[in-house]
Amino acid sequence: MKKLLATCVLVLAACGEKATPQASPTPAVASSADTNVSAGATARTLIPAMPRFALTVPEAGSYLIRVNLLDATSHRPLAGTATVLDQTDEEVVTFTGSGSFGEETRLAAGVYHVRVRANDGARANAELTWSSVARQAPAASIANAGEVSVDVPRSEVEGTHAYVDIAYTVASAQRINLRAGPGSPWISILHDDETELGHPVNIRDGYFTLTGMQIAPGRYRIRVKGSSNEGGTYRVTVAPFVPAPVVGRLQGQGSIRVEMSGESNAEDPGIEFIVRQAGSYQFRATAVGNGDPKLTLRNAAGESIATDDDTDGKNPRITAQLEPGTYRIELGRFGTGPLTADVSATPSANVPAEDRHD
């Protein structure tokens, strides 16, 4: 299990009408200025009139940030958000929950600001703790391709999900399929320094899937996080990507109707798209009946140029500036069951009419 190291605690408590003073390492905070908080320090205030708090992270690593949010009068749990901002006020991570909730995130060395808010703007007492998390030894390993089963333990911290890592090594550049389940665990691929390379966004039959990801040679970690704080046992599969057969061809413009089966492991069908004249092209997928289609545009090497899910309601739309060459339009879907969709390509006005061939 995760080993918690040095812990910093922020207690944001009510300071309204004649509250009974409480023993504290630091006095209550009532100003709107940032409050620097070092290891072991405590600060108090009442939100929403809450200042930001400055946390000094001594070194790069994983840190667990946890919030306990209670109504200032009734002390019932409240739903809210906690946002971590870097030194330029760019958002690093926002996590949400009700009552006691938290998130583990990767932080570089530096000063960060934390802002906590109740969703309905209610007066609330908030307690925030943060602590470094020791890096775990991998629970299993995969070299290039393979399948392993991992047990994610129950989280010992209320409102958070535990995880395990799989050591993943890649000998040569390739495209892969990644699949994890059942039970819908959250999964991501991390560089060895724990910066994220990518994560699946498609779920089918309780499995998170990532299809056709381009990955370079190197050492990685596949992080498997439980779908609930109870954890679970999950199968993780890495396999070489094999594109589905091309179901049609478009040159410059046109439309093709594509039908996908209801099989959960079916690859996304592709349409070959040929560009003779450089210019801007727009691609759409329109569901016929039920279904939630998505589109991915790839170059000849199989690298993703753009992807979209629901720009037009449930229907995706991609606009891309393309040079002459051959491309692949892939039709995907969210959820399960069969899907029928019309996939179309339209050139912009800057493409000469003689190059707009169906």
C-alpha positions in Angstrom: 0.0 0.0 0.0 0.9 3.6 -0.4 3.2 4.9 2.3 2.4 8.5 3.3 5.4 10.6 4.1 5.6 14.1 5.5 2.1 15.5 5.8 0.9 19.1 5.6 -2.6 19.9 7.0 -4.8 22.9 6.2 -7.9 23.2 8.3 -10.3 25.8 7.0 -12.9 26.2 9.8 -15.7 28.7 10.4 -14.8 32.0 12.0 -18.2 33.7 12.0 -20.2 34.8 15.1 -18.2 34.5 18.2 -16.8 31.1 17.5 -15.2 29.5 20.5 -11.4 29.9 20.1 -9.5 26.6 19.5 -5.9 25.7 20.2 -4.0 25.9 16.9 -0.3 26.2 15.8 -1.3 29.4 13.9 -4.0 32.0 14.4 -7.2 32.2 12.3 -6.8 33.7 8.8 -9.4 36.4 7.9 -7.7 38.3 5.1 -8.0 37.6 1.3 -4.2 37.4 0.9 -2.5 34.1 0.1 -1.4 32.1 3.2 1.9 30.2 3.0 1.6 26.8 4.6 4.6 24.7 5.5 4.8 21.2 6.9 2.8 20.8 10.0 1.1 24.2 9.8 -2.6 24.9 10.2 -4.7 27.8 8.9 -8.4 28.5 9.5 -11.0 30.5 7.6 -14.6 30.3 6.4 -15.5 29.7 2.7 -16.6 31.2 0.3 -14.6 34.1 1.8 -11.6 31.9 1.6 -8.2 33.0 0.5 -6.0 30.8 -1.6 -3.3 28.7 0.2 0.3 28.5 -1.0 1.8 25.0 -0.7 5.5 24.6 -1.2 6.4 21.3 -2.8 10.0 20.5 -2.1 10.6 18.0 -4.9 8.9 16.4 -7.9 6.7 13.4 -7.0 3.2 12.1 -6.4 1.1 13.9 -3.8 -2.2 13.0 -2.3 -4.5 16.0 -1.7 -7.6 15.4 0.4 -10.5 17.7 1.3 -13.2 17.4 4.0 -16.0 19.8 3.4 -18.8 20.4 5.9 -21.7 23.0 6.2 -20.6 25.7 8.7 -23.9 25.5 10.6 -25.3 21.9 10.3 -22.0 20.2 9.8 -23.5 18.0 7.1 -21.2 17.0 4.2 -21.2 19.3 1.2 -20.3 18.8 -2.4 -17.5 20.9 -3.7 -14.3 21.3 -5.7 -10.6 21.7 -5.0 -8.4 23.3 -7.6 -4.6 23.2 -7.6 -3.0 26.1 -9.5 0.7 26.5 -10.5 2.7 29.7 -10.1 1.2 31.2 -13.2 -2.3 30.4 -12.0 -2.7 27.7 -14.6 -4.9 24.8 -13.4 -3.0 21.7 -12.6 -5.9 19.5 -11.4 -9.5 20.0 -10.2 -11.2 17.2 -8.2 -14.7 17.0 -6.9 -16.6 15.1 -4.4 -18.9 15.3 -1.3 -17.9 15.4 2.3 -14.4 13.7 2.3 -12.8 13.4 -1.1 -9.3 13.5 -2.6 -7.0 13.0 -5.6 -3.4 11.9 -6.2 -1.6 14.0 -8.7 2.0 14.5 -10.0 3.6 17.8 -9.0 7.0 19.3 -9.8 8.9 21.2 -7.2 7.6 24.7 -6.6 4.8 26.7 -5.0 1.2 25.8 -5.7 -2.1 27.5 -4.7 -5.1 25.5 -3.6 -8.7 26.9 -3.9 -11.6 25.0 -2.2 -15.3 25.9 -3.0 -18.7 24.5 -2.1 -20.8 23.9 -5.2 -23.8 26.0 -3.9 -21.6 28.7 -2.5 -22.6 27.8 1.0 -20.7 28.9 4.1 -18.6 25.9 4.9 -15.7 24.6 7.0 -13.1 22.9 4.9 -10.2 20.8 5.9 -7.4 20.2 3.4 -4.5 17.8 3.8 -1.7 17.0 1.4 1.1 14.5 1.7 3.8 12.9 -0.5 3.1 9.4 -1.7 5.9 6.9 -2.0 6.3 5.4 -5.5 5.1 1.8 -5.6 7.0 -1.1 -7.0 5.2 -2.5 -10.1 2.8 -5.3 -9.4 3.4 -6.9 -12.8 5.3 -6.4 -16.1 4.6 -6.5 -19.8 7.3 -6.4 -22.5 6.0 -5.1 -25.9 2.7 -7.1 -25.7 0.9 -9.4 -23.3 -1.8 -9.8 -20.7 -1.6 -9.7 -16.9 -4.2 -9.7 -14.0 -3.7 -7.3 -11.2 -5.4 -6.8 -7.8 -6.1 -3.2 -6.9 -6.6 -3.0 -3.1 -9.3 -1.1 -1.2 -8.3 2.5 -0.7 -7.3 3.3 2.9 -8.2 7.0 2.3 -11.9 7.7 2.2 -13.0 9.4 -1.1 -9.9 8.2 -3.1 -9.2 5.2 -5.3 -6.1 3.0 -4.9 -4.0 1.9 -7.9 -1.3 -0.5 -8.9 1.4 0.0 -11.6 2.5 -2.4 -14.4 6.0 -2.0 -15.7 5.8 -1.7 -19.5 8.8 -1.8 -21.8 8.7 -1.1 -25.6 11.6 -2.3 -27.8 10.6 -0.5 -31.0 8.2 2.2 -32.2 4.7 0.8 -32.7 1.0 1.3 -32.5 -0.8 -0.6 -29.7 -4.2 -1.5 -28.4 -4.7 -1.2 -24.6 -7.7 -2.8 -22.8 -8.5 -3.1 -19.1 -11.5 -4.6 -17.3 -14.0 -5.8 -16.5 -15.5 -3.3 -14.0 -14.4 -0.1 -15.8 -11.1 0.5 -14.0 -9.4 3.9 -14.9 -6.1 3.3 -16.7 -3.3 5.5 -18.0 0.1 5.1 -19.6 2.9 7.1 -17.9 6.5 7.9 -18.8 9.0 6.6 -16.3 9.1 10.0 -14.7 5.3 9.6 -14.2 4.2 12.3 -16.7 1.2 11.0 -18.6 1.5 9.8 -22.1 -2.2 9.0 -22.7 -5.3 7.3 -21.3 -8.3 5.5 -22.9 -11.5 7.4 -23.3 -13.7 4.7 -24.8 -15.5 2.1 -22.6 -17.2 -1.0 -24.0 -18.8 -3.8 -21.9 -17.0 -2.6 -18.7 -13.6 -2.4 -20.5 -11.6 0.8 -21.0 -10.0 0.6 -24.4 -7.4 2.6 -26.2 -7.0 1.8 -29.9 -4.1 2.5 -32.2 -1.9 4.5 -29.8 1.5 5.4 -31.2 4.3 4.7 -28.7 8.1 5.1 -28.9 10.7 2.7 -27.5 11.2 3.2 -23.8 10.2 2.3 -20.3 6.6 3.2 -19.2 4.2 2.4 -16.4 0.6 1.4 -17.0 -1.4 2.7 -14.0 -4.6 0.8 -13.1 -6.9 2.6 -10.7 -9.9 1.0 -9.1 -13.3 2.0 -10.4 -14.4 2.5 -6.8 -12.6 2.8 -3.5 -13.2 -0.9 -2.9 -10.7 -1.8 -5.6 -11.0 -5.0 -7.6 -9.3 -7.5 -9.9 -8.7 -6.4 -13.5 -7.2 -7.9 -16.7 -4.9 -5.6 -18.7 -4.0 -6.5 -22.2 -1.5 -4.8 -24.6 -1.6 -6.0 -28.2 -0.2 -4.8 -31.5 -2.6 -2.6 -33.4 -3.9 -4.1 -36.6 -6.1 -1.7 -38.6 -9.5 -2.8 -39.6 -10.0 -3.4 -43.3 -10.7 -0.3 -45.4 -14.5 -0.2 -46.0 -14.4 2.5 -48.7 -12.4 5.2 -50.4 -13.0 8.9 -51.0 -11.0 11.3 -53.1 -11.3 14.9 -52.2 -14.9 14.7 -51.2 -18.0 12.5 -50.9 -19.9 10.4 -48.4 -20.0 6.7 -47.4 -22.4 4.8 -45.1 -20.6 2.6 -42.7 -22.1 -0.1 -40.5 -20.4 -1.4 -37.3 -21.3 -4.6 -35.6 -22.2 -4.8 -31.9 -19.0 -6.8 -31.0 -17.2 -5.1 -28.2 -13.7 -6.0 -29.5 -14.3 -4.9 -33.1 -11.7 -2.5 -34.5 -12.7 0.9 -35.8 -13.4 0.6 -39.6 -11.4 3.0 -41.8 -12.0 5.0 -45.0 -9.1 5.8 -47.3 -9.1 9.5 -48.1 -6.9 10.8 -50.9 -5.9 14.5 -51.1 -4.6 15.8 -54.5 -4.7 19.5 -53.6 -3.5 21.0 -50.3 -6.3 22.8 -48.5 -8.8 22.7 -45.6 -11.1 19.7 -45.4 -14.1 19.0 -43.1 -15.1 15.5 -42.0 -18.4 14.5 -40.4 -20.1 11.4 -39.1 -23.8 11.4 -38.8 -25.5 8.6 -36.9 -28.4 6.9 -38.6 -30.8 6.0 -35.8 -29.3 5.4 -32.4 -25.5 5.5 -31.7 -22.8 7.9 -30.6 -20.1 8.0 -33.3 -16.6 9.5 -33.1 -14.1 10.2 -35.8 -10.3 10.0 -35.9 -8.2 11.3 -38.8 -4.8 9.7 -39.3 -1.9 10.2 -41.7 -0.2 7.5 -43.8 2.0 6.5 -40.8 -1.1 5.9 -38.7 -0.5 8.9 -36.4 -3.6 10.7 -35.2 -4.0 14.2 -36.7 -7.3 15.0 -35.0 -10.2 13.3 -33.2 -13.7 14.4 -32.2 -16.7 13.0 -30.5 -19.6 15.4 -30.2 -19.0 18.8 -31.8 -22.5 18.6 -33.4 -24.5 17.1 -30.6 -23.7 13.4 -30.6 -22.1 13.7 -34.1 -18.4 14.5 -34.5 -16.8 17.0 -36.9 -13.2 17.5 -37.8 -11.6 20.3 -39.8 -8.0 19.9 -40.9 -5.5 21.5 -43.2 -4.0 18.7 -45.3 -1.2 18.3 -47.8 -1.4 16.0 -50.8 -1.3 12.3 -49.7 -3.3 9.4 -48.4 -5.1 9.6 -45.1 -7.4 7.3 -43.1 -10.7 8.3 -41.6 -11.7 6.0 -38.7 -15.2 5.7 -37.4 -15.5 4.8 -33.7 -18.2 4.8 -31.2 -18.9 5.2 -27.5 -20.9 2.4 -25.7 -21.9 -0.9 -27.1 -24.3 -2.2 -29.8 -24.3 -1.8 -33.6 -23.8 1.6 -35.2 -24.7 2.9 -38.7 -23.3 6.3 -39.7 -22.8 8.4 -42.8 -19.2 9.6 -43.0 -18.5 12.6 -45.3 -15.6 14.7 -46.5 -16.0 18.2 -47.8 -13.2 20.5 -49.2 -13.2 24.2 -48.5 -13.6 26.8 -51.2 -9.8 27.1 -51.6 -9.6 23.6 -53.2 -10.0 23.9 -57.0 -13.1 22.3 -58.4 -11.1 19.9 -60.7 -9.5 18.4 -57.6 -12.8 17.6 -55.9 -13.3 14.1 -57.1 -15.6 11.5 -55.4 
